[in-house]
């Protein structure tokens, strides 16, 4: 398996623009997580899905952020409109069902810079 | 709400020494606990996973232990090498439905001095 795949790896945009980050989880995994990492706040969970259904989105900063998982092999995280304080590395991760050990696998991340 | 703490935030040791990284958590209702490694500018790589029913796991020079009753986990690295330099993070997974997320500590930045 190719692992968790994220795109783009780097994104530089101007304040007010829409940003869409994409994630392909490992095949067969039914949990998908979106995390954000900054120097100041470390790793923060934004939202997670189980079987394509959002379970906990309490970490989503505000209405400018939205996430979807239309099928088991694809998820998006959208920021509209983007602001400079959204600059961070956004990680997607996936894990198997609760009958498995539950090891979490991370993608390489999408580094977002909002000017 | 689960809180995970890692102390110290940074650690420097000479090459060849054995070392221990510490992780503590407040809620013992965990499904598992994982240790990750993160190199600068990279994603997180899973090192070891300990399920809630286990006491320890070993992989090569790494040994992780778990004591749920005291809310502690340790990562032991034997015969440290410069290539071990990285940030090490521990994270717990909640056991209950609706709380299956990983809660991360802030990490320990490890430097192995050649």
gemmi code that builds the backbone of each chain (N, CA, C; Angstrom):
import gemmi

chains = {
    "A": [
        ("UNK", (0.851, -1.187, 0.000), (0.000, 0.000, 0.000), (0.886, 1.236, 0.000)),
        ("UNK", (0.407, 2.325, -0.661), (1.214, 3.529, -0.777), (1.167, 4.378, 0.475)),
        ("UNK", (0.381, 4.026, 1.455), (0.258, 4.850, 2.635), (-0.781, 5.931, 2.439)),
        ("UNK", (-0.862, 6.833, 3.408), (-1.804, 7.942, 3.327), (-1.215, 8.997, 2.384)),
        ("UNK", (-2.010, 9.409, 1.428), (-1.520, 10.337, 0.413), (-2.230, 11.675, 0.550)),
        ("UNK", (-1.442, 12.726, 0.662), (-1.997, 14.075, 0.786), (-1.528, 14.948, -0.372)),
        ("UNK", (-2.407, 15.858, -0.756), (-2.030, 16.852, -1.762), (-2.770, 18.154, -1.493)),
        ("UNK", (-2.178, 19.291, -1.853), (-0.800, 19.439, -2.305), (0.168, 19.330, -1.137)),
        ("UNK", (1.445, 19.171, -1.396), (2.434, 19.133, -0.313), (2.712, 20.538, 0.208)),
        ("UNK", (2.655, 21.479, -0.688), (2.877, 22.880, -0.309), (1.846, 23.748, -1.019)),
        ("UNK", (1.346, 24.746, -0.288), (0.385, 25.673, -0.876), (0.670, 27.048, -0.316)),
        ("UNK", (0.860, 27.998, -1.231), (1.018, 29.392, -0.827), (-0.123, 30.162, -1.468)),
        ("UNK", (-0.874, 30.887, -0.667), (-2.023, 31.596, -1.194), (-2.160, 32.934, -0.491)),
        ("UNK", (-3.018, 33.743, -1.020), (-3.241, 35.057, -0.423), (-4.494, 35.036, 0.450)),
        ("UNK", (-4.480, 35.873, 1.441), (-5.617, 35.983, 2.352), (-6.901, 36.173, 1.557)),
        ("UNK", (-7.930, 35.436, 1.960), (-9.227, 35.551, 1.311), (-9.489, 34.484, 0.261)),
        ("UNK", (-8.426, 33.796, -0.164), (-8.598, 32.761, -1.170), (-9.098, 31.462, -0.532)),
        ("UNK", (-9.722, 30.653, -1.361), (-10.181, 29.332, -0.914), (-9.037, 28.333, -1.051)),
        ("UNK", (-8.915, 27.487, -0.039), (-7.883, 26.446, -0.037), (-8.564, 25.097, 0.131)),
        ("UNK", (-8.175, 24.132, -0.676), (-8.701, 22.769, -0.550), (-7.537, 21.800, -0.421)),
        ("UNK", (-7.535, 21.059, 0.669), (-6.524, 20.036, 0.914), (-7.175, 18.674, 0.732)),
        ("UNK", (-6.421, 17.743, 0.187), (-6.986, 16.447, -0.152), (-6.243, 15.314, 0.534)),
        ("UNK", (-6.975, 14.231, 0.755), (-6.378, 13.093, 1.447), (-6.968, 11.796, 0.920)),
        ("UNK", (-6.091, 10.827, 0.689), (-6.506, 9.470, 0.342), (-6.012, 8.552, 1.452)),
        ("UNK", (-6.906, 7.957, 2.241), (-6.460, 7.093, 3.346), (-5.981, 5.741, 2.825)),
        ("UNK", (-5.418, 4.964, 3.706), (-5.003, 3.605, 3.374), (-6.244, 2.759, 3.127)),
        ("UNK", (-6.213, 1.972, 2.075), (-7.350, 1.136, 1.719), (-7.707, 0.193, 2.871)),
        ("UNK", (-8.993, 0.148, 3.202), (-9.450, -0.723, 4.280), (-9.549, -0.044, 5.631)),
        ("UNK", (-8.954, 1.126, 5.743), (-9.057, 1.882, 6.998), (-10.413, 2.588, 7.048)),
        ("UNK", (-11.045, 2.531, 8.216), (-12.352, 3.176, 8.293), (-12.376, 4.400, 9.198)),
        ("UNK", (-11.214, 4.762, 9.762), (-11.096, 6.020, 10.494), (-10.190, 6.954, 9.696)),
        ("UNK", (-10.615, 8.229, 9.626), (-9.788, 9.247, 8.987), (-9.781, 10.490, 9.869)),
        ("UNK", (-8.593, 11.026, 10.075), (-8.396, 12.164, 10.974), (-7.708, 13.301, 10.223)),
        ("UNK", (-8.113, 14.508, 10.529), (-7.403, 15.707, 10.065), (-6.809, 16.411, 11.287)),
        ("UNK", (-5.484, 16.635, 11.232), (-4.773, 17.340, 12.294), (-4.104, 18.580, 11.709)),
        ("UNK", (-3.869, 19.554, 12.575), (-3.123, 20.746, 12.212), (-1.958, 20.880, 13.193)),
        ("UNK", (-0.781, 21.241, 12.670), (0.391, 21.379, 13.527), (1.012, 22.756, 13.341)),
        ("UNK", (1.193, 23.442, 14.450), (1.908, 24.719, 14.469), (2.918, 24.676, 15.610)),
        ("UNK", (3.885, 25.569, 15.532), (4.892, 25.631, 16.590), (4.253, 25.994, 17.917)),
        ("UNK", (3.293, 26.903, 17.857), (2.700, 27.412, 19.102), (1.759, 26.405, 19.764)),
        ("UNK", (1.003, 25.672, 18.982), (-0.069, 24.848, 19.539), (0.151, 23.346, 19.373)),
        ("UNK", (1.242, 22.966, 18.705), (1.493, 21.543, 18.510), (0.472, 20.926, 17.569)),
        ("UNK", (0.170, 19.652, 17.794), (-0.781, 18.918, 16.952), (-2.183, 19.050, 17.522)),
        ("UNK", (-3.088, 19.521, 16.705), (-4.475, 19.686, 17.124), (-5.374, 18.866, 16.197)),
        ("UNK", (-6.292, 18.106, 16.791), (-7.273, 17.387, 15.989), (-8.340, 18.365, 15.522)),
        ("UNK", (-8.594, 18.364, 14.224), (-9.637, 19.224, 13.676), (-10.966, 18.471, 13.591)),
        ("UNK", (-10.923, 17.282, 13.001), (-12.134, 16.505, 12.789), (-11.734, 15.073, 12.522)),
        ("UNK", (-12.629, 14.113, 12.873), (-12.370, 12.749, 12.424), (-13.655, 12.084, 11.949)),
        ("UNK", (-13.489, 11.149, 11.039), (-14.583, 10.413, 10.425), (-14.451, 8.925, 10.761)),
        ("UNK", (-15.596, 8.263, 10.858), (-15.644, 6.818, 10.946), (-16.629, 6.342, 9.886)),
        ("UNK", (-16.161, 5.477, 8.993), (-17.015, 5.018, 7.891), (-17.666, 6.187, 7.148)),
        ("UNK", (-16.857, 7.187, 6.871), (-17.243, 8.369, 6.082), (-18.144, 9.343, 6.825)),
        ("UNK", (-18.479, 9.060, 8.058), (-19.381, 9.921, 8.828), (-18.568, 10.751, 9.822)),
        ("UNK", (-18.753, 12.074, 9.841), (-18.021, 12.879, 10.827), (-18.488, 12.555, 12.242)),
        ("UNK", (-17.525, 12.248, 13.121), (-17.847, 11.855, 14.489), (-17.625, 13.012, 15.466)),
        ("UNK", (-16.535, 13.717, 15.279), (-16.205, 14.802, 16.199), (-15.550, 15.922, 15.397)),
        ("UNK", (-16.245, 17.039, 15.279), (-15.667, 18.197, 14.576), (-15.454, 19.366, 15.526)),
        ("UNK", (-15.362, 19.057, 16.803), (-15.244, 20.130, 17.789), (-13.928, 20.891, 17.679)),
        ("UNK", (-12.965, 20.324, 16.986), (-11.688, 20.995, 16.817), (-11.617, 21.922, 15.624)),
        ("UNK", (-12.639, 21.934, 14.812), (-12.660, 22.830, 13.656), (-12.734, 24.267, 14.171)),
        ("UNK", (-11.781, 25.096, 13.785), (-11.656, 26.430, 14.416), (-12.902, 27.293, 14.284)),
        ("UNK", (-13.489, 27.331, 13.131), (-14.637, 28.201, 12.912), (-15.296, 27.811, 11.604)),
        ("UNK", (-16.337, 28.542, 11.257), (-17.125, 28.167, 10.078), (-16.358, 28.261, 8.780)),
        ("UNK", (-15.227, 28.899, 8.806), (-14.427, 28.993, 7.577), (-13.862, 27.629, 7.183)),
        ("UNK", (-13.833, 26.710, 8.137), (-13.291, 25.375, 7.894), (-14.434, 24.382, 7.673)),
        ("UNK", (-14.266, 23.525, 6.661), (-15.227, 22.449, 6.444), (-14.485, 21.231, 5.926)),
        ("UNK", (-15.000, 20.066, 6.252), (-14.387, 18.819, 5.800), (-15.466, 17.869, 5.324)),
        ("UNK", (-15.110, 17.112, 4.287), (-16.040, 16.132, 3.736), (-15.314, 14.826, 3.482)),
        ("UNK", (-16.090, 13.765, 3.484), (-15.558, 12.462, 3.108), (-16.630, 11.779, 2.272)),
        ("UNK", (-16.667, 12.041, 0.986), (-17.738, 11.523, 0.136), (-17.699, 10.013, -0.069)),
        ("UNK", (-16.515, 9.416, 0.102), (-16.396, 7.963, -0.003), (-15.215, 7.503, 0.832)),
        ("UNK", (-15.017, 6.200, 0.886), (-14.005, 5.627, 1.786), (-12.579, 5.924, 1.351)),
        ("UNK", (-12.391, 6.450, 0.153), (-11.030, 6.627, -0.333), (-10.650, 8.086, -0.554)),
        ("UNK", (-11.470, 9.022, -0.057), (-11.171, 10.415, -0.346), (-11.789, 11.336, 0.688)),
        ("UNK", (-11.003, 12.336, 1.084), (-11.513, 13.352, 2.000), (-10.902, 14.697, 1.630)),
        ("UNK", (-11.646, 15.759, 1.897), (-11.140, 17.111, 1.667), (-11.311, 17.958, 2.912)),
        ("UNK", (-10.394, 18.881, 3.073), (-10.480, 19.920, 4.105), (-10.415, 21.255, 3.381)),
        ("UNK", (-11.450, 22.055, 3.565), (-11.548, 23.311, 2.836), (-11.523, 24.487, 3.805)),
        ("UNK", (-10.817, 25.528, 3.418), (-10.780, 26.766, 4.198), (-11.215, 27.890, 3.263)),
        ("UNK", (-12.287, 28.562, 3.650), (-12.830, 29.629, 2.825), (-13.539, 30.661, 3.695)),
        ("UNK", (-13.047, 31.902, 3.735), (-11.816, 32.409, 3.149), (-10.624, 32.145, 4.060)),
        ("UNK", (-9.455, 31.995, 3.478), (-8.261, 31.716, 4.270), (-7.723, 33.002, 4.907)),
        ("UNK", (-7.048, 32.836, 6.045), (-6.440, 33.942, 6.777), (-4.995, 33.575, 7.128)),
        ("UNK", (-4.138, 34.574, 7.353), (-2.737, 34.273, 7.691), (-2.598, 33.340, 8.901)),
        ("UNK", (-3.476, 33.425, 9.873), (-3.366, 32.565, 11.066), (-3.700, 31.108, 10.768)),
        ("UNK", (-4.162, 30.820, 9.560), (-4.396, 29.428, 9.158), (-3.109, 28.758, 8.683)),
        ("UNK", (-2.039, 29.521, 8.555), (-0.769, 28.948, 8.109), (-0.314, 27.870, 9.091)),
        ("UNK", (-0.060, 26.680, 8.573), (0.277, 25.532, 9.415), (0.568, 24.349, 8.496)),
        ("UNK", (0.938, 23.242, 9.108), (1.010, 21.983, 8.367), (-0.233, 21.180, 8.731)),
        ("UNK", (-0.951, 20.749, 7.725), (-2.175, 19.988, 7.925), (-1.889, 18.523, 7.589)),
        ("UNK", (-2.158, 17.672, 8.572), (-1.913, 16.240, 8.397), (-3.232, 15.479, 8.320)),
        ("UNK", (-3.225, 14.492, 7.459), (-4.307, 13.526, 7.399), (-3.750, 12.190, 7.893)),
        ("UNK", (-4.562, 11.442, 8.619), (-4.138, 10.142, 9.130), (-5.306, 9.171, 9.056)),
        ("UNK", (-4.979, 7.882, 8.972), (-6.054, 6.888, 8.955), (-5.667, 5.700, 9.818)),
        ("UNK", (-6.703, 4.979, 10.264), (-6.471, 3.767, 11.040), (-7.596, 2.772, 10.751)),
        ("UNK", (-7.320, 1.507, 11.125), (-8.258, 0.450, 10.852), (-9.380, 0.380, 11.872)),
        ("UNK", (-10.251, -0.621, 11.734), (-11.401, -0.746, 12.643), (-10.966, -1.119, 14.047)),
        ("UNK", (-11.904, -1.035, 14.999), (-11.581, -1.280, 16.397), (-11.253, -2.740, 16.681)),
        ("UNK", (-11.463, -3.624, 15.717), (-11.031, -5.003, 15.885), (-9.539, -5.125, 15.646)),
        ("UNK", (-8.921, -4.086, 15.138), (-7.481, -4.095, 14.876), (-6.787, -3.330, 15.997)),
        ("UNK", (-5.450, -3.402, 16.042), (-4.742, -2.643, 17.087), (-4.993, -1.149, 17.032)),
        ("UNK", (-5.363, -0.646, 15.876), (-5.706, 0.769, 15.790), (-4.536, 1.677, 15.529)),
        ("UNK", (-3.467, 1.133, 14.941), (-2.301, 1.963, 14.668), (-2.661, 3.053, 13.672)),
        ("UNK", (-2.187, 4.259, 13.973), (-2.492, 5.421, 13.153), (-1.343, 5.685, 12.198)),
        ("UNK", (-1.674, 5.895, 10.931), (-0.678, 6.178, 9.913), (-0.927, 7.587, 9.368)),
        ("UNK", (0.148, 8.365, 9.289), (0.047, 9.747, 8.856), (0.539, 9.927, 7.424)),
        ("UNK", (-0.064, 10.900, 6.740), (0.487, 11.362, 5.483), (1.653, 12.301, 5.737)),
        ("UNK", (2.276, 12.760, 4.662), (3.440, 13.633, 4.792), (3.049, 15.073, 5.125)),
        ("UNK", (1.778, 15.384, 5.021), (1.317, 16.722, 5.393), (1.231, 17.679, 4.220)),
        ("UNK", (0.390, 18.691, 4.397), (0.268, 19.798, 3.436), (0.656, 21.077, 4.171)),
        ("UNK", (1.740, 21.701, 3.715), (2.206, 22.926, 4.373), (1.512, 24.120, 3.723)),
        ("UNK", (0.690, 24.796, 4.493), (-0.086, 25.927, 3.984), (0.497, 27.235, 4.496)),
        ("UNK", (0.728, 28.152, 3.568), (1.161, 29.510, 3.910), (0.143, 30.480, 3.329)),
        ("UNK", (-0.453, 31.281, 4.198), (-1.426, 32.289, 3.759), (-0.793, 33.663, 3.974)),
        ("UNK", (-0.623, 34.374, 2.892), (0.057, 35.679, 2.950), (-0.915, 36.814, 3.227)),
    ],
    "B": [
        ("UNK", (-11.631, 15.500, 29.746), (-10.822, 15.694, 28.544), (-9.409, 15.173, 28.805)),
        ("UNK", (-8.946, 14.334, 27.888), (-7.617, 13.749, 28.043), (-6.537, 14.819, 27.883)),
        ("UNK", (-5.541, 14.780, 28.753), (-4.371, 15.636, 28.626), (-3.134, 14.750, 28.656)),
        ("UNK", (-2.256, 14.978, 27.700), (-1.033, 14.191, 27.595), (0.151, 15.133, 27.743)),
        ("UNK", (1.075, 14.760, 28.603), (2.223, 15.613, 28.913), (3.514, 14.859, 28.684)),
        ("UNK", (4.486, 15.536, 28.088), (5.794, 14.933, 27.887), (6.855, 15.859, 28.482)),
        ("UNK", (7.665, 15.251, 29.326), (8.749, 15.980, 29.974), (10.013, 15.127, 29.887)),
        ("UNK", (11.184, 15.724, 29.497), (11.375, 17.149, 29.222), (10.956, 17.502, 27.798)),
        ("UNK", (10.943, 18.781, 27.513), (10.623, 19.222, 26.161), (11.793, 18.995, 25.217)),
        ("UNK", (13.002, 18.994, 25.762), (14.193, 18.771, 24.953), (15.217, 18.008, 25.779)),
        ("UNK", (16.003, 17.196, 25.083), (16.973, 16.345, 25.761), (18.163, 16.133, 24.834)),
        ("UNK", (19.376, 16.323, 25.369), (20.596, 16.064, 24.604), (21.434, 15.049, 25.365)),
        ("UNK", (21.864, 13.998, 24.672), (22.686, 12.965, 25.301), (23.798, 12.559, 24.356)),
        ("UNK", (24.934, 12.107, 24.905), (26.027, 11.634, 24.042), (25.655, 10.316, 23.369)),
        ("UNK", (26.204, 10.127, 22.199), (25.982, 8.890, 21.451), (26.368, 7.674, 22.289)),
        ("UNK", (25.577, 6.628, 22.181), (25.876, 5.380, 22.874), (25.143, 5.215, 24.200)),
        ("UNK", (24.639, 6.322, 24.722), (23.933, 6.216, 26.004), (22.522, 5.666, 25.822)),
        ("UNK", (22.036, 5.041, 26.888), (20.637, 4.635, 26.942), (19.827, 5.805, 27.500)),
        ("UNK", (18.584, 5.941, 27.070), (17.786, 7.065, 27.559), (16.314, 6.672, 27.659)),
        ("UNK", (15.597, 7.466, 28.445), (14.165, 7.226, 28.665), (13.399, 8.517, 28.419)),
        ("UNK", (12.363, 8.416, 27.618), (11.443, 9.535, 27.393), (10.146, 9.234, 28.135)),
        ("UNK", (9.579, 10.258, 28.735), (8.406, 10.078, 29.579), (7.145, 10.674, 28.980)),
        ("UNK", (6.030, 10.028, 29.256), (4.726, 10.471, 28.788), (3.722, 10.186, 29.897)),
        ("UNK", (2.901, 11.173, 30.223), (1.859, 10.944, 31.226), (0.515, 11.393, 30.666)),
        ("UNK", (-0.551, 10.729, 31.096), (-1.886, 11.046, 30.609), (-2.868, 11.011, 31.768)),
        ("UNK", (-3.955, 11.783, 31.632), (-4.867, 11.969, 32.764), (-6.032, 10.994, 32.777)),
        ("UNK", (-6.453, 10.503, 31.629), (-7.615, 9.611, 31.544), (-7.150, 8.199, 31.203)),
        ("UNK", (-7.380, 7.270, 32.103), (-6.888, 5.903, 31.901), (-7.764, 5.081, 30.951)),
        ("UNK", (-8.897, 5.634, 30.521), (-9.784, 4.917, 29.582), (-9.237, 5.057, 28.169)),
        ("UNK", (-8.152, 4.358, 27.929), (-7.516, 4.450, 26.620), (-7.654, 3.133, 25.878)),
        ("UNK", (-7.687, 3.224, 24.542), (-7.729, 2.035, 23.680), (-6.314, 1.550, 23.410)),
        ("UNK", (-5.441, 2.493, 23.133), (-4.022, 2.185, 22.986), (-3.197, 3.444, 23.189)),
        ("UNK", (-1.907, 3.279, 23.220), (-0.991, 4.414, 23.295), (0.087, 4.199, 22.249)),
        ("UNK", (0.377, 5.246, 21.512), (1.364, 5.144, 20.445), (2.500, 6.119, 20.659)),
        ("UNK", (3.668, 5.697, 20.235), (4.829, 6.577, 20.180), (5.160, 6.829, 18.711)),
        ("UNK", (5.420, 8.113, 18.422), (5.750, 8.522, 17.065), (7.093, 9.240, 17.068)),
        ("UNK", (7.669, 9.257, 15.897), (8.874, 10.038, 15.665), (8.570, 11.021, 14.548)),
        ("UNK", (9.055, 12.260, 14.713), (8.894, 13.253, 13.655), (10.225, 13.924, 13.386)),
        ("UNK", (10.687, 13.822, 12.143), (11.882, 14.521, 11.713), (11.478, 15.893, 11.188)),
        ("UNK", (12.380, 16.869, 11.221), (12.033, 18.239, 10.801), (11.439, 18.277, 9.404)),
        ("UNK", (10.299, 18.927, 9.273), (9.665, 19.088, 7.972), (8.990, 17.838, 7.437)),
        ("UNK", (8.892, 16.820, 8.265), (8.323, 15.552, 7.820), (7.047, 15.225, 8.584)),
        ("UNK", (6.388, 14.153, 8.148), (5.222, 13.669, 8.866), (5.612, 12.835, 10.063)),
        ("UNK", (4.637, 12.202, 10.675), (4.866, 11.383, 11.860), (4.995, 9.924, 11.457)),
        ("UNK", (5.986, 9.269, 12.022), (6.200, 7.847, 11.782), (5.899, 7.079, 13.054)),
        ("UNK", (5.034, 6.087, 12.948), (4.693, 5.292, 14.121), (5.868, 4.397, 14.511)),
        ("UNK", (6.219, 4.418, 15.790), (7.324, 3.595, 16.286), (6.797, 2.342, 16.992)),
        ("UNK", (5.929, 2.560, 17.951), (5.411, 1.458, 18.751), (3.985, 1.757, 19.161)),
        ("UNK", (3.192, 0.730, 19.229), (1.821, 0.846, 19.714), (1.638, -0.148, 20.842)),
        ("UNK", (1.096, 0.311, 21.955), (0.803, -0.569, 23.092), (-0.705, -0.564, 23.294)),
        ("UNK", (-1.316, -1.718, 23.190), (-2.749, -1.791, 23.452), (-2.999, -1.712, 24.954)),
        ("UNK", (-4.210, -1.344, 25.307), (-4.513, -1.068, 26.718), (-4.298, -2.291, 27.607)),
        ("UNK", (-4.385, -3.493, 27.022), (-4.213, -4.723, 27.809), (-2.750, -5.143, 27.930)),
        ("UNK", (-1.870, -4.436, 27.249), (-0.456, -4.804, 27.243), (0.335, -3.928, 28.211)),
        ("UNK", (1.522, -4.417, 28.570), (2.389, -3.671, 29.476), (3.579, -3.052, 28.738)),
        ("UNK", (4.010, -3.736, 27.653), (5.142, -3.181, 26.923), (5.204, -3.759, 25.516)),
        ("UNK", (5.960, -3.051, 24.670), (6.226, -3.486, 23.311), (7.669, -3.148, 22.990)),
        ("UNK", (8.265, -4.005, 22.166), (9.674, -3.820, 21.809), (9.832, -3.878, 20.303)),
        ("UNK", (10.714, -3.009, 19.802), (11.082, -3.045, 18.393), (12.539, -2.621, 18.293)),
        ("UNK", (13.405, -3.592, 18.044), (14.829, -3.279, 17.933), (15.375, -2.681, 19.222)),
        ("UNK", (15.924, -1.481, 19.101), (16.511, -0.809, 20.278), (15.470, -0.040, 21.086)),
        ("UNK", (14.234, -0.089, 20.676), (13.174, 0.664, 21.341), (12.303, -0.267, 22.190)),
        ("UNK", (11.967, 0.225, 23.375), (11.039, -0.497, 24.243), (10.096, 0.517, 24.858)),
        ("UNK", (8.801, 0.288, 24.703), (7.809, 1.187, 25.286), (7.024, 0.428, 26.346)),
        ("UNK", (6.772, 1.081, 27.446), (5.984, 0.480, 28.532), (4.738, 1.315, 28.783)),
        ("UNK", (3.756, 0.657, 29.381), (2.492, 1.328, 29.686), (2.022, 0.920, 31.072)),
        ("UNK", (1.715, 1.904, 31.897), (1.115, 1.669, 33.211), (-0.138, 2.523, 33.282)),
        ("UNK", (-1.275, 1.908, 32.980), (-2.524, 2.663, 32.937), (-2.910, 3.200, 34.300)),
        ("UNK", (-2.654, 2.430, 35.334), (-3.093, 2.843, 36.674), (-2.429, 4.138, 37.121)),
        ("UNK", (-1.198, 4.325, 36.695), (-0.498, 5.555, 37.076), (-0.538, 6.595, 35.968)),
        ("UNK", (-1.107, 6.242, 34.829), (-1.191, 7.183, 33.716), (0.165, 7.523, 33.123)),
        ("UNK", (1.012, 6.497, 32.978), (2.359, 6.776, 32.485), (2.769, 5.787, 31.394)),
        ("UNK", (3.585, 6.303, 30.477), (4.250, 5.471, 29.491), (5.678, 5.965, 29.330)),
        ("UNK", (6.578, 5.038, 29.060), (7.963, 5.433, 28.814), (8.437, 4.806, 27.511)),
        ("UNK", (9.335, 5.517, 26.842), (10.012, 4.999, 25.661), (11.487, 4.920, 25.987)),
        ("UNK", (12.005, 3.719, 25.956), (13.409, 3.466, 26.266), (14.153, 3.262, 24.955)),
        ("UNK", (15.238, 4.013, 24.774), (16.068, 3.866, 23.590), (17.443, 3.397, 24.045)),
        ("UNK", (17.845, 2.247, 23.567), (19.135, 1.685, 23.949), (20.213, 2.093, 22.944)),
        ("UNK", (21.432, 2.274, 23.465), (22.604, 2.536, 22.613), (22.290, 3.589, 21.565)),
        ("UNK", (21.982, 4.788, 22.014), (21.503, 5.849, 21.120), (22.515, 6.168, 20.016)),
        ("UNK", (21.965, 6.575, 18.879), (22.770, 6.901, 17.691), (22.373, 8.292, 17.188)),
        ("UNK", (23.254, 8.974, 16.470), (22.892, 10.300, 15.940), (21.620, 10.284, 15.098)),
        ("UNK", (21.367, 9.188, 14.412), (20.151, 9.056, 13.612), (18.880, 9.007, 14.432)),
        ("UNK", (19.006, 8.863, 15.735), (17.825, 8.875, 16.608), (17.365, 10.296, 16.897)),
        ("UNK", (18.150, 11.276, 16.512), (17.784, 12.675, 16.756), (16.506, 13.006, 16.006)),
        ("UNK", (15.504, 13.444, 16.738), (14.180, 13.745, 16.181), (13.304, 14.207, 17.333)),
        ("UNK", (12.074, 14.562, 17.014), (11.086, 14.833, 18.056), (10.237, 13.586, 18.249)),
        ("UNK", (10.063, 13.189, 19.492), (9.294, 11.998, 19.823), (7.990, 12.419, 20.498)),
        ("UNK", (6.898, 11.909, 19.972), (5.584, 12.250, 20.515), (4.859, 10.990, 20.960)),
        ("UNK", (4.178, 11.099, 22.068), (3.291, 10.016, 22.487), (1.857, 10.494, 22.299)),
        ("UNK", (0.975, 9.550, 22.099), (-0.427, 9.899, 21.900), (-1.305, 8.762, 22.402)),
        ("UNK", (-2.395, 9.111, 23.052), (-3.332, 8.103, 23.533), (-4.597, 8.148, 22.680)),
        ("UNK", (-5.183, 6.982, 22.486), (-6.454, 6.878, 21.763), (-7.552, 6.575, 22.771)),
        ("UNK", (-8.615, 7.322, 22.733), (-9.717, 7.102, 23.653), (-10.413, 5.782, 23.393)),
        ("UNK", (-10.954, 5.197, 24.449), (-11.565, 3.870, 24.347), (-13.037, 3.915, 23.976)),
        ("UNK", (-13.686, 5.025, 24.190), (-15.138, 5.070, 24.039), (-15.563, 5.634, 22.694)),
        ("UNK", (-16.703, 5.145, 22.188), (-17.218, 5.655, 20.920), (-17.414, 7.157, 21.018)),
        ("UNK", (-17.006, 7.829, 19.946), (-17.081, 9.289, 19.935), (-15.844, 9.933, 20.510)),
        ("UNK", (-14.943, 9.104, 21.008), (-13.701, 9.626, 21.585), (-12.518, 8.808, 21.101)),
        ("UNK", (-12.577, 8.393, 19.823), (-11.514, 7.518, 19.332), (-10.327, 8.280, 18.782)),
        ("UNK", (-10.234, 9.547, 19.098), (-9.173, 10.371, 18.536), (-7.888, 10.200, 19.334)),
        ("UNK", (-6.790, 10.503, 18.662), (-5.487, 10.547, 19.335), (-5.323, 11.899, 19.990)),
        ("UNK", (-4.902, 11.886, 21.236), (-4.523, 13.106, 21.925), (-3.019, 13.086, 22.083)),
        ("UNK", (-2.360, 14.101, 21.536), (-0.904, 14.123, 21.504), (-0.320, 14.908, 22.651)),
        ("UNK", (0.859, 14.454, 23.087), (1.686, 15.293, 23.931), (2.402, 16.315, 23.062)),
        ("UNK", (3.122, 17.226, 23.695), (3.816, 18.280, 22.948), (5.172, 17.822, 22.430)),
        ("UNK", (5.599, 16.634, 22.830), (6.812, 16.073, 22.267), (8.073, 16.349, 23.060)),
        ("UNK", (9.055, 15.491, 22.852), (10.404, 15.690, 23.391), (11.357, 15.747, 22.213)),
        ("UNK", (12.082, 16.843, 22.097), (13.059, 16.990, 21.010), (14.377, 16.402, 21.472)),
        ("UNK", (14.771, 15.302, 20.855), (15.957, 14.554, 21.258), (17.116, 14.852, 20.322)),
        ("UNK", (18.259, 15.165, 20.905), (19.495, 15.370, 20.141), (20.545, 14.412, 20.656)),
        ("UNK", (21.086, 13.595, 19.780), (22.169, 12.678, 20.127), (23.475, 13.290, 19.644)),
        ("UNK", (24.374, 13.502, 20.561), (25.634, 14.182, 20.264), (26.688, 13.158, 19.860)),
        ("UNK", (27.227, 13.282, 18.640), (28.224, 12.292, 18.183), (29.498, 12.339, 19.022)),
    ],
}
model = gemmi.Model(1)
for chain_id, residues in chains.items():
    chain = gemmi.Chain(chain_id)
    for i, (resn, *xyz) in enumerate(residues, 1):
        res = gemmi.Residue()
        res.name, res.seqid = resn, gemmi.SeqId(i, " ")
        for name, pos in zip(("N", "CA", "C"), xyz):
            atom = gemmi.Atom()
            atom.name, atom.element = name, gemmi.Element(name[0])
            atom.pos, atom.b_iso = gemmi.Position(*pos), 0.0
            res.add_atom(atom)
        chain.add_residue(res)
    model.add_chain(chain)
structure = gemmi.Structure()
structure.add_model(model)
structure.setup_entities()
